[in-house]
Amino acid sequence: MPDDNLKSIAKKSAKPLRVAVLVSGSGSNLQVLINAMQAGALPIEIVGVISNREDAYAITRANDAAIPVAILSHVASGKRMGIKNFETHASAQLSAWQPDLIVLAGFMRVLSGSFIDNAPAPMINLHPALLPAYKGLDTHQRAIQAGERHHGCSIHVVTAELDAGAVLTQALLEINQKDTADSLQARVQQGEHQLLPWTILLIAHGIIDLNNPHNDAESSYLPALPLKLWLND
């Protein structure tokens, strides 16, 4: 969706949606959200970023935008932080920030059901495949090897079962005969950069209700989830 359209819709929202983002890597999707927030194209306030890696470039992106960052990668002794320890610190940090929405954008640790259930806000994840197909890792190579005609990315509600929550939105593209796992990943990432702000905009305006993601299309003028964005390239 073009920035001008995002801006016109964003102006209709009175109160910004408070968003916390969990990251593990370069943070390209975080940067998209930062840019949209700063441009007034999304009615959000990114209240904080949590990284489970101290070398994640996403930290630099957040620092450059003066967004609070919590780095939960290692304990004082230098040992990598275990998942229970991470969740304890992350839960305390999220409670302090009090977000309305928690976004997992390239976050590469599996969270426990207890952490998810006790989070202070709904949690969504960006997954590089058309769920329910290709849960887990190496999605691009697996899609090519299976001879799929279409591939893409999905945003879903986070649950204790890996990549199994209600799918909210998807961006779809056609797989080219010359695609490699790397080239397909790059193309899918372009879709991610459109899908994530689009989905958050729909959440901010109540078009997607995270408290009732399995909406009944027969009782609403809105289409059933997932909402799909087709990408032409």
N, C-alpha and C positions, 0 to 999 in steps of 0.2 A: 504494500500500500504506500503510495507516495507520501512524503512528509507533509504536504499541504493538506491532504485529506486527514491525516492523523491529527494535525493541529486543529482543524475545524471541529473534529469530534471531541478532542481533548478539552477544548474550551467549555464544553457543556458540563464538565465535572467540576463541582465546587471544591471538594476536599481531595487533595492528592492521596493516592494509595501508598501506604508505607510498605516498602519492599526491602527484604533482606535477601542477599544472594550468596549461595555457597558455590565455591569454585575449587578447581584443582590445577588448572593449566593456564593457557595464554589469555583467556578471558575475552575473546572476540565478541561473544554474545553479551557479556557485561558491558563492553564498550558501546555496543549498539544501544543498550538501555541508557547508559550515561548520556550519549549523544541526543537521544530522543527526549530525555528528561531536561537537559540543558536547553534544547531548542523549543521546549514547550509543546512538543508533539505527543507526549504521553503525560497524563495526569498522575505522575508518581513522584515519590521522594525515596531515593535509595538510602535507607537509614544505616546500612552497614554491610560489609562483605566479610565472610568467613572463608579462609583458605586452609586446607589441610596439608599444603605444601609451602615451605618457606621460599622456594624458588619460582613460584608461579608468577608469570608476568601480569596476571590479573591484579596482583597487589599493587604494582606500579600504576596501572590504569586507575585503580581506586584512589591511590594517594594523589595522583595528578588532579583528580576531581574533588579532592578534599572530603572523601567519604571515609568514615571510620572503618578500620580493618582489624580483624582478629586473626592472628596466625596461630593455628593449632596443629603444629606438625611434630614437634619434639618436646619431651619433658626436659627438666633442668639438667639432667645427667647427659643429655645428648641422644638418648634412645628415642626411636620413633614412637609417637604417642599411640597407644592402643585405642581401639574403637570405643571402649567403654569410657576411657578417660576423655577422649575427644568429645563424646556425646555429653558428658557431664559439663565440660567447659562451654560447649556450643549451646547447650540448653540454657545455661545461665546467661550467656551473652544475648541470645535471642529474647529471653525474658526481659532483659534490660532495654533492648531496642524496641520491643513491642511492635513488631511489624504486623501489617494486615495480610501479607502474602510472603511466603518463602519460596524462592526460585532456586532450583538446582540447575546450574548452567555449566556443564562440563565437570560436574563433581563426581569423583571416581571412587568414593567409598560407599559401601552398602550400610544403610542405617537400620537400626533395630526397630521393631514394631513399637516398643515402649517409647523410644525417642520420638517417633512420628506421631503417635497417639497423644503425647503430652506436649507437642510443639504449640507455641502460642498463636499460631496462624496456620491456615491451609498451606500445603506444600505441593508444588508442581515440579516436574522434571522434563527436561528436553532430551529426547532419545533419538539417535540417528538411524531410524528405520520406521517402517510403516507398521506399527504395532497392530495386532498382537504378533505379527511375524518378526523374527530375528530379535528376540530379547537378548540382553547381554552384550558381549563384545564382538569385534570384527564383523560388524553388520554389513559393511560395503562389500568386502570380499565374499562373504557368504551369499549375498544377493546376486552377485555376478556369477558365482559358481553354480547357483541354482537356476540360472537362465531366466531370471525375473525380467519382465518388461518395464516394470515401474519400481521406483524406490523413493525414498524421501525421509522425512522426520516427523516425529509426533511429540505433542505435549500432553502429559497425562498426570493424573493425581497420584501422588506418592503413597504407596501402601507398603506393608511389611513384606509382601511377595514382590520379588524383583520385576520391575517393568510391567506390572499387572494391574495397576489402577485404571480407573475410567479414562479413556482417551478423549481429550477435549478438542484438539485441533490437529490437522496434519497438512503438510506441504508435500505435494507429489510432483515427480518429474520422471521423464522417460530415460531409461538406461540406454546409452549409445553402444554400438558394437565395439567401438574403440576404447570404451571406458576401462580404466584400471581402478583398483581400489583407491588409489590416491586421487585420481581425477574425479572419481565419483564422490569421494569425501569432500573435495573442494566445492563441487556443485551443490551437494546437500547442505554444506555450511552456508552457502548463499541463501538457501531456503530457510535455514534456521534464523538468519538475520532478519528475515521478513516475518516469519511465523511467530517468534517470541514477542515482539512488540505488539503485533496484531492481537495475539491471544490475551496479553495483559490488558490491552485496551478494552477488549470485550469483557474481561473480568471486572475492570474498574467501573464499567457502566452497567454491570449487573446482567449483561446479555448471557454470560456464562455464570451460573450460580454454583460455586464450589461446594456449597452445602447440599446441593441436590444435582450432582453432575449427570445423573441418568434421567434427564428431563424427558417428558412424554410429548412427542411432536404432535400427537392428536389433540392435546389440550392446550396447544400454544401456536402462535403464528410463527414461531421460530423453528428452523429445521432441527432435526435430531442431531445429537452429537455423534461422532466428531464433525466439526465444521472443517471443510477441506479447501485448501488454497492450491490451485494448479499453477505450476511454474513453467513458463515457456522460455527456452534458452536456445 
